[in-house]
Each structure stands twice: as C-alpha cells, then as structure tokens.
Amino acid sequence: MSQQNIKLEQTLELTGVVTDKGIDYHLSSKRKKTKCFFIKLDNLDHKIGVKRLFDGYDNLINSLKIGDTVTINYYDRYVPYENINLDLIQIQKEKVIVFKKEEYEEGQMVFVYIGIFGLIVNFFLIYKVMKRKP
C-alpha cells in the first residue's frame, strides 16, 4: 500500500543519456526469471526497468532511443544478485512522460489484490477442512 500516491519529490531523480535499452529477464533473489523492459543510463551503474503483467513494451521501446536524454524517478533498491532494479517510477523524455508513475502504482496494486485473493482462498479452504472434521 505504500506504493500508492507516490510523491515524485520523495524519489531519486536522475537525468542521463540512454546507453542501452530493450527487453531482458529480471533475475530475482529466488532465481525466478521474468521478462521486463530495461534502460541503462550513462551515469547509473546498473540497469533499471519496468515489469508489466499484461501490456507489452512496444511503446517504451519505440519512444526511447539510444542517445536520448531522459529524466527518471526511481527508488534505489538495487540488490547485487538481481540484475535489474524494477523500482523505476517514471521516465520523462524532454517534456513528454513516457512511463507514468500511475502505471507503476497500478502494477504494485495488482500484487496486493493477488495477495488478498490468496488469503480469501486460504480462509475458505481452512473453513471447508474444519467443517468436515467430526
């Protein structure tokens, strides 16, 4: 829930030149691979990216070119064994916002909804098991 109504002033802001971009696999701490979009800036020592559950990444790939100057807002939660920081909040190129913070917030809420659904299913299953016992 803390990922809702993010104030950009409370995130790190960095302006840099895009040196690499594309689709890659994020390796989580549990060695799970998930597809995501990433960018690498000249003044950032690691990749930073976006993971979408439903939409593709075509608009990001087409909007950003190597050599473009962009401003990003992000949380610096880089973990050495994870290859891409997925806490990219917003990307702005010139005066156009290419990736909006609202999309990041919505993506985080999906995980909350999945968790709530899982809890409800678990409680239902526990209730069914308890009801069967004599």
HUBEL-V670400 format. One record per residue. RES is the residue in three letters. NEAR is the number of other C-alpha atoms within 10 Angstrom. Layout:
((RES,NEAR) (RES,NEAR))
This chain:
((MET,9) (SER,8) (GLN,14) (GLN,13) (ASN,10) (ILE,14) (LYS,9) (LEU,14) (GLU,8) (GLN,10) (THR,16) (LEU,13) (GLU,15) (LEU,14) (THR,17) (GLY,16) (VAL,18) (VAL,20) (THR,16) (ASP,15) (LYS,19) (GLY,16) (ILE,16) (ASP,16) (TYR,15) (HIS,23) (LEU,16) (SER,15) (SER,12) (LYS,8) (ARG,10) (LYS,9) (LYS,12) (THR,13) (LYS,14) (CYS,20) (PHE,23) (PHE,25) (ILE,25) (LYS,20) (LEU,24) (ASP,14) (ASN,12) (LEU,15) (ASP,8) (HIS,17) (LYS,19) (ILE,25) (GLY,23) (VAL,24) (LYS,21) (ARG,14) (LEU,10) (PHE,7) (ASP,8) (GLY,12) (TYR,16) (ASP,11) (ASN,11) (LEU,18) (ILE,15) (ASN,8) (SER,12) (LEU,20) (LYS,16) (ILE,13) (GLY,13) (ASP,15) (THR,18) (VAL,20) (THR,19) (ILE,23) (ASN,21) (TYR,21) (TYR,15) (ASP,13) (ARG,11) (TYR,15) (VAL,11) (PRO,10) (TYR,11) (GLU,16) (ASN,18) (ILE,26) (ASN,22) (LEU,22) (ASP,17) (LEU,25) (ILE,25) (GLN,21) (ILE,22) (GLN,17) (LYS,16) (GLU,11) (LYS,8) (VAL,11) (ILE,14) (VAL,17) (PHE,19) (LYS,15) (LYS,22) (GLU,14) (GLU,14) (TYR,21) (GLU,17) (GLU,13) (GLY,17) (GLN,15) (MET,16) (VAL,12) (PHE,12) (VAL,13) (TYR,11) (ILE,11) (GLY,12) (ILE,12) (PHE,12) (GLY,12) (LEU,12) (ILE,12) (VAL,12) (ASN,12) (PHE,12) (PHE,12) (LEU,12) (ILE,11) (TYR,11) (LYS,11) (VAL,10) (MET,10) (LYS,9) (ARG,7) (LYS,6) (PRO,4))
